[in-house]
Amino acid sequence: MNKEEKIPGWMERLLIPKLNEITGEIKALHTRIDSVEREIASLRSETKTEIAGLRNEMLSKFESVDSRFDSFEAMVEFKALLDSLGS
């Protein structure tokens, strides 16, 4: 057996364990990436829910303030009417 025939077997014994190790590390990275993607999706969903809740709360408060202004404007108009009748 000459030197050229021995090299492929030597390379195979050296490279196969390393390739298997790298393959395992790549699979572990894929698992971690999938986990991070699930966490991001969950955070995105939670954020959307929170934003929707805050939006609804703000709209409710704005509507409340708006109705107070409407009441105030009606009172001012009523007072102006009373004042004009009293004059």
N, C-alpha and C positions, 0 to 999 in steps of 0.2 A: 504494500500500500504506500503510495507516494504521499508527499506532503499536501498536495492539492486535494486529495480525497479525504484527508483527516480534518481539514479546515471546516467544511460544512457541518460535520458532527459536533466539532468543538464550538462553533458559532451557535448551533442549535441548542446545545446544553447551556450555553451562557445567555442567549437571548430569550428563549422560551420562558424561563421564570420571570425575567424582567418584563416581558410583554404581558404575561399573566398578571403581574403586579400592577402594571400601568392600566390594564383593562379593569381590574378591581377598583383602582382609584377613580377611573372615569365613571364607573357605575355608581360609586359613592357620591361623586360630584353631581351626577344626574339626580340622585335621590335628594341631595341637599337642595339643588335648584328647584326640584318639584315642591319641596317643603316650603321654600321661600316664596314660590309662586302662589301656593295655597294661602300662606300668611298675608301676602299682598292683596289677594282677592278678598280675603276676610276683612282686612283693614279698609279696603275700598268700599266694601258693602257697609261696614260700620260707619264710615265717614259719610256715605250717601244718606244713611238713615239719620245720622246726627244733623246733617245739613238740612234735610227735609223737616226734621222736628224744629230746628231753630227758625227755619223759614215760616213754618206754620205759627210758631209762637210770636214772631215779629209781626206777621200779618194780623194776628189777633189783637196785638197791642196797638198797631196802627189803626185798626178798625175802631177800637175802643176810644183812642184819642180823637179820631175823626168824628165819632158820634158825640163826643163831649164838645167839640167845636161846633157841631151842628146845633146842639142844645144851647150853647153859649150864644151863637148867632141869633137863634130864635128868641132868646131872652132879651138880647140887645134890641132886636126889632120890636118886640112887645113893649119894652120900656120906652122906646122912641115913640111908639104909637100912643102909649098912655100919656107921655109927656106932651105930645101934640094935641091930644084930646083935653088935657088939663089946661092948656094955654088959652 
